[in-house]
């Protein structure tokens, strides 16, 4: 099954290049963890009464830092895999122009997906809200993964398949990925199911093993976030390489 091939190829992309992956993302992801952890500690220490404008600025700071470092990692990883651009040192070069273009396209795709996701989520909530409330957290998480996450990931993969080209400087049109994956709904649906299942397992562990909230659950999300991020970026890289550059899957 081609979707399984793409997923396993992307997983190997990270595992077989663990050293470069850590060089590309290690320091930048650590910055995200530190900033997010500091805000979480401040919120837990101050409580509801202590949350004011300073806390709001802290949230904005975390979002900005996470956005910049996330795009920084994405551009560097796409370039490493597709161009063989070896990372030098432990912080990849800051490519402002490439990162800016990547951000704009990611934002446009993200806005479209956000609107569609809200609509789909409301429809699923109206149709299956009572069932999810009566069935418990396990069934509710499974239903949301199947009915909301899978279709949203499927659409996101098709829309973002050409996004790595922006990191390379090719600057493909926004919908180039959608056009390149036309007729490939079956492997991309398989891939979306695998990705949703992986995310579901991560969230399941966070909820049932670490309690869903609290320090340990947040720590788990931060630790699990690195492989989730890198494999997700590798999936986009693989889609671009296969569907845009016509590279074979190995």
N, C-alpha and C positions, 0 to 999 in steps of 0.2 A: 504494500500500500504506500502510495507516494507521500501521503501526509506523515506517516510514521518515518519514512526515509528522511524527510525534511527535518523532523523533530530530532531524530537520532544524529543526523549530520550536524545540526546546530549544537547539540549537547556535546558531541565530540570536539567541535570547534573550540569550545571553552576548555574541556578537560585535557585535550592534547596540547593546548597552548596556555596552560595555567600560569606560567611565569610571565609571559607578555600580558595576559589578562590582568594580572595583579599589578604590573607596571602601569598599564593604561588606566586602571580604575581604583587601585588600592588606596592611594592617598586621598583622591577626590571623594571616594565613597566614605572614607574615614571622617572626612570633614563633615559630610552629611550626617553621619551618626553622632558626632560630637555636638553639632549644632542642635539637632533634633533632641538628643538626650538632655542637653542643657535646658532647652525650653520645657521639656517634660518634667524635669526636676523642679524648675522654677514654678510651674503650674501646680505641681503636687505640694510644694512647700507653702505657697501663698494661699491656696484654696480659692473658692469662688469669690470670697470677699476681696481678695487681693488682686483679682483680675481687672486691670484697667487699661488705659491707653498704652502703657508700657508693654503689657502682654500682647496687645494687638500688634504692636510694632515687632515684637518677637516672632509672632506667627508669620508676618510678612517677610521678615529676615530669613526664616527657615525656608519659606517657599521660594524666595529669590535664589538663595544659596543652592537649594536642591535642584532648581531648574537649570542654573548655570552649570553646575558640576555634572548634572545628568546629561545635558547636551554635549558638554566637553568630552565625557566618557564615550558617548555614542559616536561622535565624529571620529575620535581617535581609534575606536575599535573597528568601525567600518573601514577606515583607511588601512589599518593593519591587516585585516583579513583580505580585502579586495585588492590592495595595492602592494602588500608586503612591506608596508612602512613600519619598520621596527621601532618600538618605543625606546627613547634614549632617556635614561634617568627614571624617576618615579612619578613625574608629572608630565603628561604629553603636552606638545606645543599648543598654545592658545591660538586657534584659528578663528578670529573674530568674524570674518566675512562668511566663512562656511557655517559657523555656529549660528550666525544671525539668520541666514537663509533656512537652515534646519529648523530653527525656532519658529519662524513664520509659518512654514508648511506644517510643522507639527501642531501649531496652535490652530490653524484652520481645520485640520483633520480632527483634532481634539474637540473643537467646538461642535462640529457636525455630529460626532459620536456622542457627545454629552447630551445634545438635544434628543437624538434618537434613543439614547439609553434612558433618559427621563421618561419619554413617552412609553417605551416598552416596559419599563419598571412599573409605571402607573397601571398599565393594562394588566400586567401579570398580578399586581397587587389587588386589583379589583376582582379579577377572576379567581385567584387562588389564595387570597389573603386569609380567609377563614381556615382553609386547609392547612396553610403554613403555621398559623397560630395554634391550631389544635394538634399538630403533628410533632411539635418540638423543634429545637434548633437544628438538629442533624438533618431532618427532612427539609426544613426551610432553606438551609444552605444548599442542599442538593438541587432543589427545585429552582432556586435563583441562578445557580450555576448553569443548569440545563436550559432555562428559558430566557435568561438575560445575558449571562456572560458569553455563552457559546455564540449566539448571533452577533453580539457586539464585537467579539474577537474576530469573527469571520469577516465582518465588514471592515474592521480596522486593518486586518492583514492585507486585504485587497487594496484599500486606499493608501496604505503606507509602504507597499512593496517597492516603490521606486524611491523612497525617502533616502536610503543610503547613497544614491547617486548625487544628492545634494552635498553630502560630506566629501565626495570625490571631486566636486567642482563641475560635474556634468550638468547640473541644474535641470533635471527633467521636469516636464509639466506636472502640475499637481495630481492629475488623474492618470498619469502614465502607468502607474501600478495597476489601477483598475482595468485599464485597457489591456495590459500585458497578461493579466490573469483571467481574461475572459474565457469562459468555458472550462475553467479549472476549479469549479465549485466543489467537486468531490474531495480532492486532496486537501484543499484549504479548509473544508468543513471537518475532515479528519484531524487536521492540525489544530483547529480551534477547539475541538473536543479534548484533545490531549493537553493543550495549554490550560483550558478551564479545569480539567481534572487535577493538574499539577497545582494550580492555585487553590483549588478546593482542599487538597490535602494539606497544603501549607496553612490555610486558615483553620482547618479542622484541628490540626496540632495546636495552633495558637489558642483555640477556644477550649478544647477538651483536655489538653495536657497542661497548658499554662493558665487556664482560667479565663481567657478572653480579654481581660483587662488587667491592669497592674504592671509592675516593673518587669516581671519575667515574660509576660506576653509581649510587651513592647520590645524587649530584648530579642525574643525569638523572631519577631517581624523584621527587626533590623539585620539580624544575622542571615535569615532566609532571603532577605531582600537582595543581597549581592548576587547569588546564583540566579535568582529569578530575573534580575536586571540583565545580567550578561547573556543568559540563554535567550531572553526575549530579543535583545539586540542582534544576537547571532541568527535568530530566525529571520529577522528582517534582512540581514546581510545575505543569508542563503536564498531568500526569495528574490532579492535583487540580482544576485549572481546567476540564478537559474532562469528566471523569467525575463529579465532585462538583458543580461549579458550572454544568456544562452549557455551557461556553464553546465556540465553534467553533474549529477548528484553522485557522490562516491561514498 
